[in-house]
């Protein structure tokens, strides 16, 4: 006895395969692109000058559970997976870049403070990347941290007040009173240096998810399988 299988049946089964393999989505990465211009450079830090433009990205897992801080309004998240920044050094057209990758989520790398509006506190959103960094091309100076910090003096950007809130999947600079990027350095003597400046842009950018990549690869495989099946049936 022979069993005939239609090409359409094979196609439907293979198309469904990636969804069965992937199961329910767990990781929810979000990535933000930021840019601005340096307005403060510690004397003695080479190459950097006020007016140098910078741009970068940071990525974190927005589904990360909060670790309560020392006050009820404060929460820490082991969420950061990537932080990259490039600073264009003019007029020499030198590009400084550094990046950090922490696939498992860097400890306490994202901080949110959600205070009561009118209660005297401020709302804070801060992303901080710590060593090790890669790609740094500033001789004799080690990058010790990279920070993006947003502050709302009215304490009204997060809510409800005085509660731990989930990590945001969108951020709007117009909601904050100040927006700052800072890159910190140390030399061999332990002296501290900083290059920093306000943000003029912060937007969410798409992050390819593993399920999407799997579906794309499966689709290519399906096309090849369908073509082979047609040849077998003809």
Buried (B, 14 or more C-beta within 10 A) or exposed (E): EEEEEEBEEBBEEBEEBBEEEBEEEEBBBBBBBBBBBBEEBBEEBEBBEEEBBBBBBBBBBBBBEBBEBEEEBBBBBBBBBBBBBBBBBEEEEEEBBBBBBBEEBBEBBBBBBBBBBEEEBBBBBBBBBBEEBEEBEBEEBBBBBBBBBBBBEEBBBBEEBBEBBBBBEEBEBEBBEEBBBBBBBBEEEEEEBBBBBBBEEBEEEEBEBEBEEBBEEBEEEBEEBBEEBEEEEE
